[in-house]
Amino acid sequence: MKHKFPIVKVVWEDACHDTLGWGDSPEKAKEFQVPLVVSIGFLLAESKQGVKICQSLTDDAIAQSLVIPRKMIQSIERGVWCEKKGRR
């Protein structure tokens, strides 16, 4: 591969739909949890605004990219997987 993107683990809070159609009572609706998501992928870009990772890549294309806003990120772990020398 001509590109070397580090693999990262991003832990982040996501938004979600809490009901489909009619849901709980207003009193019950006061109870909720913000989903905590773990995403692992190739780190394509990083800025003050957030990160962009992808699931798969070739020498000239990426697939299943994901942009995560910085304000939603709880942690980024780098060096999740390191390629051994001599392996393809």
N, C-alpha and C positions, 0 to 999 in steps of 0.2 A: 504494500500500500504506500502511496506517495504522501498521504496525510497522516499525521500522528496527533490524534486528539485524545486527551486524557479521559479516562472513565471516572465518573463521579457518582456519588450517591447524594441525592437532594431530598431532604425532609421538609415538607411544606404543608401549609394549611390551604385547603381548597374550599371553594364555594360549592353548594349543592342544592338541589331541589329537595325539599323536605316532605312534600306531599304530592300525590298524583290525584287530581280531581279534588273532591271533598275530603278533608282530613279530620284531624282531631278537633276537640272542642278548643275554644280560645284559651281556657285554663291549661289544658294539656299541651297546647302549642307553645307555651312559655318555656317548656323543657326542650333543650336541643344541645347538640354537640357539633363543633366544627370538625369536619373530617381531617385527619392527619394522613398525608400521603407520602409514600417513599417511592422515588423514581430513580432509576439507574440508567445512565446513558453516556454517550460520547459528548463531552463539553465542546460545543461549537463556538459559542460566544458568551462573553460576560461583560456586563456594564453596571453602572449605578442603578439602572432600571430593573435589571434582572439577569437571568441566564437563559440560554437556549441549548437544549440537549437533543440528541436524536438516538433512536433505537438501533438503526442499521445504516451502514454507509459502504460505498464503493469508491473507486478512485475518482469518479466524476458525478456521483449523486448521493443524496441522503434520503432516508425514509423515516416516517413517523417522528417528526420533530415536535418539540414541546417548548413553549416559552413560559417561564415561571416568573412572575413579578417579584422583585426583591422584597417587598413588604410582606409577601406570603411565605418567604423562606425562613425556616427555623435553623437549618444547618446545611452545610455542604461538606462532604467528606471526599477528599481527593486521594488518589492512589488506591482506589478500591480494588483494582486489579492491575497487576504489572506484567507486561509481556516478558518472558524469559528470553535471553539472548539465544540465538540458534534455532528458535521455534518459528514456524510460519503461521 
